[in-house]
Amino acid sequence: MIEHVTIRRMDHVGVVVEDLADAVAFFVELGLEQRGAAPVEGDWVDRVVGLEGVSAQIVMLQTPDGTGRLELAKFHAPPAEPDRHPAPANALGLRHVAFVVDDIDEVLARLLARGAALVGELGRYEERYRLCYLRGPEGIIVELAQQID
């Protein structure tokens, strides 16, 4: 039994992108639902994120069951230094976002048609899951998993 809880829930994962429209379209194609979009700027943002002169646009996406959210952000200022070398799956830091899907073959086909690429191959974990890693917009690694009934 946990006697002292310091958090209520995980609220969202934030991902910074260069092409916000493309990233939003990708995750909507995956099945997330757009819940809001807003410009973000001002002294309070500068103080919170530790940068000066922040001007950004954010879009909040949500899983259909309402339990998971993904925030996509495009910083207009200050300019970001793009990393043109997509990191491998074992690089240190936040590496992928995982989603459970109903039909992995159908979802994978739709995302591959949008320009995603498999990182490895579609495989099985025991007789529990079919799963794969794919690279989406701007090198974001997305894990898809389908439970085997």
Backbone hydrogen bonds in HBPLUS format (Angstrom, degrees):
<---DONOR---> <-ACCEPTOR-->    atom                        ^
c    i                          cat <-CA-CA->   ^        H-A-AA   ^      H-
h    n   atom  resd res      DA  || num        DHA   H-A  angle D-A-AA Bond
n    s   type  num  typ     dist DA aas  dist angle  dist       angle   num
A0013-VAL N   A0069-ARG O   3.19 MM  56  6.66 147.4  2.30 140.5 146.7     1
A0071-GLU N   A0013-VAL O   2.81 MM  58  6.03 168.0  1.82 150.6 154.9     2
A0015-VAL N   A0071-GLU O   2.77 MM  56  6.18 158.0  1.82 168.5 175.8     3
A0073-ALA N   A0015-VAL O   2.91 MM  58  6.19 154.5  1.97 153.0 155.6     4
A0017-VAL N   A0073-ALA O   2.80 MM  56  6.02 162.8  1.83 162.4 166.8     5
A0023-ALA N   A0019-ASP O   3.10 MM   4  6.35 163.4  2.13 153.4 158.2     6
A0024-VAL N   A0020-LEU O   2.89 MM   4  6.06 164.7  1.91 157.2 161.3     7
A0025-ALA N   A0021-ALA O   2.97 MM   4  6.13 164.6  2.00 147.4 151.9     8
A0026-PHE N   A0022-ASP O   2.98 MM   4  6.19 153.9  2.05 147.2 154.1     9
A0027-PHE N   A0023-ALA O   3.10 MM   4  6.38 167.9  2.11 154.6 156.1    10
A0028-VAL N   A0024-VAL O   2.89 MM   4  6.04 150.3  1.97 153.8 162.9    11
A0029-GLU N   A0025-ALA O   2.92 MM   4  6.04 154.1  1.99 142.7 149.9    12
A0030-LEU N   A0026-PHE O   2.99 MM   4  6.33 141.6  2.15 140.6 151.7    13
A0031-GLY N   A0027-PHE O   3.19 MM   4  6.43 132.3  2.43 130.3 141.4    14
A0032-LEU N   A0027-PHE O   2.99 MM   5  5.72 155.5  2.05 160.0 152.0    15
A0031-GLY N   A0028-VAL O   2.98 MM   3  5.03 129.7  2.24  96.1 110.0    16
A0033-GLU N   A0062-GLN O   2.80 MM  29  5.17 166.0  1.82 149.0 152.8    17
A0062-GLN N   A0033-GLU O   2.79 MM  29  5.17 148.0  1.89 136.4 146.9    18
A0035-ARG N   A0060-MET O   2.76 MM  25  5.51 175.9  1.77 156.5 157.7    19
A0060-MET N   A0036-GLY O   2.82 MM  24  5.27 162.5  1.85 145.8 151.7    20
A0038-ALA N   A0058-ILE O   2.94 MM  20  5.51 154.0  2.01 149.1 155.7    21
A0058-ILE N   A0038-ALA O   2.89 MM  20  5.51 170.5  1.89 159.3 161.5    22
A0040-VAL N   A0056-ALA O   2.73 MM  16  5.09 161.1  1.77 145.3 145.2    23
A0056-ALA N   A0040-VAL O   2.90 MM  16  5.09 153.9  1.97 148.0 155.6    24
A0046-ASP N   A0042-GLY O   3.15 MM   4  6.48 166.8  2.17 155.3 159.1    25
A0047-ARG N   A0043-ASP O   2.95 MM   4  6.20 161.0  1.99 154.7 159.0    26
A0048-VAL N   A0044-TRP O   3.00 MM   4  6.18 156.6  2.06 144.9 151.4    27
A0049-VAL N   A0045-VAL O   2.93 MM   4  6.04 176.7  1.93 167.2 166.4    28
A0050-GLY N   A0046-ASP O   2.90 MM   4  5.57 125.4  2.21 136.9 148.8    29
A0051-LEU N   A0046-ASP O   3.24 MM   5  4.99 133.1  2.47 131.0 139.5    30
A0055-SER N   A0077-ALA O   2.83 MM  22  4.96 151.7  1.91 141.1 136.7    31
A0076-HIS N   A0055-SER O   2.64 MM  21  5.34 150.4  1.73 151.5 162.0    32
A0077-ALA N   A0055-SER O   3.10 MM  22  4.96 150.9  2.19 138.2 140.0    33
A0057-GLN N   A0074-LYS O   2.90 MM  17  5.29 151.5  1.99 144.3 153.5    34
A0074-LYS N   A0057-GLN O   2.89 MM  17  5.29 160.9  1.93 156.0 162.5    35
A0059-VAL N   A0072-LEU O   2.86 MM  13  5.26 152.7  1.94 153.3 160.8    36
A0072-LEU N   A0059-VAL O   2.89 MM  13  5.26 167.3  1.90 161.0 161.2    37
A0061-LEU N   A0070-LEU O   2.84 MM   9  5.13 162.9  1.87 151.4 157.2    38
A0070-LEU N   A0061-LEU O   2.88 MM   9  5.13 156.6  1.94 135.8 143.0    39
A0063-THR N   A0068-GLY O   2.83 MM   5  5.31 158.5  1.87 154.2 157.1    40
A0066-GLY N   A0063-THR O   2.83 MM   3  5.31 160.6  1.87 119.3 125.9    41
A0091-ALA N   A0088-PRO O   3.13 MM   3  5.58 169.6  2.14 122.2 122.5    42
A0097-VAL N   A0141-ILE O   3.08 MM  44  6.61 149.0  2.18 149.7 156.5    43
A0143-GLU N   A0097-VAL O   2.86 MM  46  6.07 161.1  1.90 139.5 145.9    44
A0099-PHE N   A0143-GLU O   2.86 MM  44  6.18 155.0  1.92 156.3 162.3    45
A0145-ALA N   A0099-PHE O   2.99 MM  46  6.30 142.6  2.14 156.0 160.9    46
A0101-VAL N   A0145-ALA O   2.81 MM  44  6.00 158.6  1.85 153.3 159.6    47
A0107-VAL N   A0103-ASP O   3.07 MM   4  6.32 170.4  2.08 161.5 164.2    48
A0108-LEU N   A0104-ILE O   2.84 MM   4  5.77 162.5  1.87 145.8 151.8    49
A0109-ALA N   A0105-ASP O   3.00 MM   4  6.10 158.6  2.04 143.2 149.0    50
A0110-ARG N   A0106-GLU O   3.12 MM   4  6.37 159.9  2.16 148.1 152.8    51
A0111-LEU N   A0107-VAL O   3.00 MM   4  6.25 162.1  2.03 154.9 159.6    52
A0112-LEU N   A0108-LEU O   2.85 MM   4  5.97 159.1  1.89 154.5 160.5    53
A0113-ALA N   A0109-ALA O   3.07 MM   4  6.17 150.9  2.15 141.7 149.3    54
A0114-ARG N   A0111-LEU O   3.05 MM   3  4.98 134.6  2.26  93.5 106.4    55
A0116-ALA N   A0111-LEU O   3.02 MM   5  5.53 158.3  2.07 150.0 143.1    56
A0115-GLY N   A0112-LEU O   3.04 MM   3  5.17 160.4  2.08 106.0 111.2    57
A0117-ALA N   A0135-ARG O   3.10 MM  18  5.26 149.9  2.20 134.1 143.3    58
A0135-ARG N   A0117-ALA O   2.69 MM  18  5.26 164.5  1.71 157.4 158.4    59
A0119-VAL N   A0133-TYR O   2.94 MM  14  5.44 175.0  1.94 132.0 132.8    60
A0123-GLY N   A0131-LEU O   2.88 MM   8  5.48 174.9  1.88 162.8 162.0    61
A0131-LEU N   A0123-GLY O   2.86 MM   8  5.48 155.5  1.92 138.2 146.3    62
A0125-TYR N   A0129-TYR O   2.83 MM   4  5.21 161.7  1.86 149.2 152.9    63
A0128-ARG N   A0125-TYR O   2.98 MM   3  5.93 161.6  2.01 148.0 152.7    64
A0129-TYR N   A0125-TYR O   3.29 MM   4  5.21 165.4  2.31 139.3 143.7    65
A0148-ILE N   A0128-ARG O   2.66 MM  20  5.13 171.8  1.66 138.4 139.6    66
A0130-ARG N   A0146-GLN O   2.93 MM  16  5.24 155.4  1.99 146.3 153.8    67
A0146-GLN N   A0130-ARG O   2.82 MM  16  5.24 160.8  1.86 157.8 163.8    68
A0132-CYS N   A0144-LEU O   3.03 MM  12  5.51 148.7  2.13 150.3 157.1    69
A0144-LEU N   A0132-CYS O   2.94 MM  12  5.51 158.7  1.99 155.0 162.1    70
A0134-LEU N   A0142-VAL O   2.88 MM   8  5.37 152.4  1.95 146.6 155.8    71
A0142-VAL N   A0134-LEU O   2.78 MM   8  5.37 168.1  1.80 164.1 167.9    72
A0136-GLY N   A0140-ILE O   2.67 MM   4  5.10 170.9  1.67 161.4 158.9    73
A0139-GLY N   A0136-GLY O   3.25 MM   3  5.58 140.8  2.41 139.3 131.5    74
A0140-ILE N   A0137-PRO O   3.20 MM   3  5.91 174.6  2.20 124.7 126.2    75
